[in-house]
Amino acid sequence: MSDLKIFSNKLSVDNKRVVVRLDLNVPIKNSKIEDDTRIKVIEPFLKKLIESNARVILLSHLGRPKGKIVAELSMKPIFDYLKDKLTNKIFFYQGKIDQKAIGTSNNLKAGEVLLFENIRFFKEEEDDDENFAKDLAKLGDIFVNEAFSCSHRKQASIHKIAKFIDSYGGPLLNKEVSSIDLLIKNRKKPVSCIIGGSKVSTKIDVLMNLIKSSDNLIVVGAMANNFVKFQNKNVGKSIVEAGIESIIEKINNLAIRSNCRLIIPIDCSTSNNIKGNSVYKSLDELNDDDIILDIGKNTINLINKTIDDSNTVFWNGPAGYYENKNFSTGTLAIAKKISENTKTKSLISIVGGGDTLAAIKDTGLEKVFTHLSTAGGAFLESLEGKELPGIKVLKKNS
């Protein structure tokens, strides 16, 4: 997206205070970080700032304290992690965003880092309060948004702050935005999108927008059950949504008008409980007590053939009940095929969604894909065609 102000290495940060908004909302148990993926991806940029003699101020949220101080949601474990992994020249500030805080940021020396306490401990953050944003802006000389995953929210440290300080998107944010452009604006056809999850209703806008820009839309996971049922097939006790027949019909009709091939499962793996063993069945063989928990071998072959015929693939959502290894076959097969084609056929592969990323991590293939998005809701809202508040304020003419 060329109309965004993106942080460049040409921008001098020598002895300047650089406020970086991060998303360090990582799982913590007993004061220990359980998954450091979100921290690891931003470490290179932070190290670059430190090496460039910037005075680095870090802002982030953790959980949903709703404007109150919640001890379990303190940034202290993240401070300890950064002190061990990033630099020992890091300080932790737990006070209010006031003149004392501004003075503390002013007193930082080149190459030092100041991490503030959970920004959502302050009610003004989620209120997108203008005065609070002004005070946040006074902490630095330059602001960098490196939290694309939060950029769909109108919050002071994401949105309103850009009104009062020279603001840029960071390299990770730029990569997220560019990957969306590869799907919507600058796509290399044929484009295939694989969408899973449990509910059609929560992804209706994503599905409708992707149909308009894709050659193939492959629906898997529990949401595919609704499309199977729409064909008057028995889905047993499988998860389905009530009263969405008109939505399914709308999706089908749009796919026809847009010349987008809509692909749904043609066979499946079932059980009569989610902890059971896998039983292969065609869709015509399902009993009333069957639960569809994964795609079948013929569906896997169909998806693999579609991936082979594609130049760009977007994947969001597992193909089955991945938590039970008996029903992880479809998800793992998709991961393997996309990674193979990315490596050998220059496939552009973009993956989003926590469950999908976890599945890929299990395969050890995460470094092969073109882009793995950790942006969650912000990524999906962008795919819906929405302009994100935190991105809009970074436009050159905003």
Order of alpha helices (4+ residues) and beta strands (2+ residues): beta-beta-beta-alpha-alpha-beta-alpha-beta-alpha-beta-alpha-alpha-beta-beta-alpha-beta-alpha-beta-alpha-alpha-beta-beta-beta-beta-alpha-beta-alpha-beta-alpha-beta-alpha-alpha
